[in-house]
Amino acid sequence: MVRKDLKGSTENPKQENKASCWPRLLCMIEDHSAIVSLPNVPKFHRLNVSNKTRWPPALFYSTRIFYIQTSFQQSSQPNTSYIINPSLKMANHLNTLLTPSLLDKLVNAKLPFSMTEPLNFDHVGQQQFRAPPPLPSEISSLVWPVLKTLSKLGLSSIPNLLQFLPPVTASNFPIQALGLQLLLDQMSRALFQGIDRRWGPAYFDIISLQYAQTLDALPEHEKPWSWSRWKTFATLDYWVLARTWYICPFVHSDERSSQERALLFTEETRRAVEEETGTIDPYRAERDAILSDMHGVHRMIKEGPPGGGSTVYTYAYWMCKLMDIHKPVVDTFGRYPYRNAYFGRENTVEEEAWAEERGGISMPSEELKSWLKQDIDAGVWTPLGAGRSA
């Protein structure tokens, strides 16, 4: 771990008094790019400094990657020491990894369909559920460095991920925002094996949900999943597929509030499709049964989406049902039992019975649970990537 020390300087008290509104910092950094945030400095500057480089009066400003704000005066604790967050280097490194090209490739890999032509939803169902193609090795090789860098930051040091996207009003914001959502929510499910699987629910799902909540806090007309934005460049067919992936962080969460947001999300989708196609979702008549079905998710995924001439609206309504039918499990147990081991939680008798009824699907093996327990009891995380070679 790289240590960076900042100390208050009193080399020139008179000069310090004349500019007491500015911090005066002495910086010793080992081959690092350091950024300090100061008030009232209108421009962004970055200073690359090598080991034992003296930092002159700091006028280097950034609100995105790293933030230190303090004020020194000649009479106030001139020898106070400060440590720059060692995750700064990794946070900066994300700039070179989370590229627009990568996010576009993720969208194209997950949704390899035309944005402008009508889709064959029998083919879509085959691609998305019955026989999904493997993740291209090119994508995997680009995604792993991003995930490993994020894993080293720690949840408390994850930067605002909107900084890696174009402005929210940009025409390509919806697609780029979707690419980032796919990276956070889906890549852990596609790539992680063995002990690495802990990083999915206990780490990246948390980041993914926070990111989704950030997007959800945008004004309605700026939200990247809104039909009003997508219809300017894509068909309803493609939007239905894209919007489905946006909802996943809410659906995957144990939080009841997230489950309620997921229900609202599917209702918004349902209404938009009904309005655009002049149809009514037939599953509306089954709402009570859907929201009490404890084994519906496994059954629906096993059966797959409707075939035999499926249309955009039959597929959309089936997907809305699939998202909604996750909720009864969280309503009953207050969590997803198959996630318990990743958080160091013991299954209840009722959860064990539920898992047995569904054939143990998605539950971690006894060997993995033992490894997870060792790590959690010791308060450590096996570094991401160990599962690839285990």
Helices and strands as residue ranges (DSSP letters): E 5-8, H 13-18, E 25-28, E 32-34, E 47-49, E 81-83, H 88-97, H 100-110, H 121-125, I 126-130, H 137-153, G 155-157, G 161-164, H 173-185, H 187-191, G 194-199, I 200-204, H 205-216, G 220-222, H 227-230, H 236-251, H 256-277, G 282-286, H 287-290, H 296-303, H 312-324, H 327-333, G 337-343, H 349-357, H 366-378, H 386-389
